[in-house]
Every structure is written in C-alpha cells, then in structure tokens.
Amino acid sequence: MFNKILVVCVGNICRSPSGEYLLKKLLPHKQVDSAGIATEKSRLSGKPADAMAVQIASKNEVNLTPHKARQLTAQLCQEYDLILVMEKGHIDAVTKISPSARGKTMLFGQWIGQQDIPDPYKLSQEAFEYAYELIDKSANTWAEKIK
C-alpha cells in the first residue's frame, strides 16, 4: 500500500522534517523522506533543519540533526506512494510540479480535523511548539491508518 511516504512543506526546514522524522520513528518499516516546494527559491537546499525545530523535536525525543533540505521535483513525486503536505495550497503546488501526483497528495493534518498546519518559520517558540503538537498528533494518526 503506502511503503514510500514523502512529507512536503515550503522550505523543508521546519514542518516537513518534523513530520518525516516522527513518521520514521512511528513507521520504521516504511521509507519516509521530505522535501520543500520552494527550497531552491528560498536558497535553503542542503541546509539543516531550523534550530528551533531541532530544539522542539529534541525535547520530544526526535532527532532532526541528520536532515538536509531538498527541493521537491517531479521525479521525487513519482517515486513515492503517498505525499503529505502541510497546507491546502501545497496540494496545488505539488500538482504544478507533478500533475500525476495529485491523486496521492493529501493533507498531513486531515485526520485530526486540521486543514493546515501553520508555518512557524521565523516565529516564536510557542508557534513552533504549536506546529509540532499538530504534526505529532497527525503523524500518530497517519501511522495508525497505514501501519
């Protein structure tokens, strides 16, 4: 079914790495990776996860330090069975990059009644904690559904 999962946000340094590493922890038998829809445009390719995202994840026993940001490509979209995005608008962005990926692109927060998981980039620690809490709830719910 879903053996290869790609988690997507904008820059691939806050939300999607947190979702990726949480899902890796919860679904160790699945391949889980992440990418960003505007990583190259934002000049973030190859950059580590945001320091605050690393700190919040670490408090929750999730290690983001191996992460390096990468750009979402049509090739990447083709390689994965499921693409999980953080906001409704990201579905359109993924579809522009790879029209055939539309049918396998879903919201990360859809099972917790959360349409969008807000971007905490350059915001307060509280914003990061709130986003992480939503990502954690969502990851746990996705893991239950796709074990």
N, C-alpha and C positions, 0 to 999 in steps of 0.2 A: 504494500500500500504506500505509505509515506516513509521511505527509508532515507531520503535525502531532503533536508529542510534548509531553506535559506531565509534568514531574518534580515529585513531591509528597513533602513531609515534614511535620513538625508545625508549626513556626513560620515556615518559608520564609526562614530567615536563615543557615543553615549548610549542611546537606547538599543540599537541592534546588537552591539557587543554584549550588553547585559542580557538580552533575550537569548542570544546564541549560547553563551556560557551557562546560563541557567538551564536551557534545554539539553545541553551536552551532559550536565550533571544529572538531570532527571531521566534522560533517554540515552544512556551510554552506548547502546547497541545501534543507534542511528547516527548518520552523518549530519552534523549541523554546522552551518557556517553563516557568515553575514556579509553584507555589502551595503553601499550607500548610493542613492540615486544621483547625488551631486558631490561625490567625494573629490573627483578631479577638479570640478569647477571651484570648489572651496579650498583647493590645494591641500587636501588632507590625506591623499593617498600615501600609504606607508606609515602614517602617524599612529602612535599608540592611542589607546582609549583615553578619554578625558580624565584628568586627575581626580576630579570629584566623583565621576562614575566608578573609577577604580576603588576609591575610598569607600563608597557606599556598598559596592558589591563585596568588598573585602570584609566589611562588618557583618555581611550575611554569608560569609564563608564561600564566596565565589571569587575566583582569581581571574581578573581581566588582563593581567600584565603580558601574557603572550600575544595579545591582539595587535594587529596592524590593519589599518583602514584600507579598503579597496573599493573601486568603482564597480557598480552593477553594470553588466554588459548583457547583450542578447545571448551570447554563448553561455554565460553563467545561468541565465534564466532557463535555458534548455536543459541544463544538467540536473536540475532539482525537481523533485516531485511536488513540493509544496513551497510557496513563497509567502511569508508572513510579513505584512507591513504595519507600520505604527499609526498611520493616518489614512483616512479615506482618499485623500488627494494622492497618496503614494500609489494607489492602485492604477490611477491614470498614468502616472509617471513610469511605472513598470511596464504598462501596456504600450506606451510610446517607444520604450527601449526594445520591447519584445512583444508584439501583438499576440503571438500564440501563447503567451504566458498568462493571459487574462483568466482563463478557466481554473488555474491552480494558484491564483493570488487571493489571499484572504487577510482580514484584519487580525492582528495579533491579539487585540483585546475583545474580539467579538463574543466570546463565551462568557465574559464577565459583565456584559451589558455596557461596555466601554467602547464607544465608536473610535475615539482617537486617544492615543497615549501621548500627552503633551511633551514637546521637546524641552528639556531642561537646560540645554546648552547656554552657557554664559549667564545662567540664573542662579538663584540662591541654593544653599544646601537643601533647604526644605523642598524646593522644586525637584531636585534630584531624588530625594527620598520618596516623594510622592510618585514620580515616574517609575522608580524602582519597585515600589509597592504594587503598582498596576502591572508591571512587567512580570513580577513574581507570581501574582495571582493568575495572570494569563498563561504563563509558562506551565504552571501546575495543572491548570485546566486542560491545556493542549496535550500535555503529557498523559493525562488520564484518558483522553479521547483517542490518542494514536499509539499507545504503548506498543 
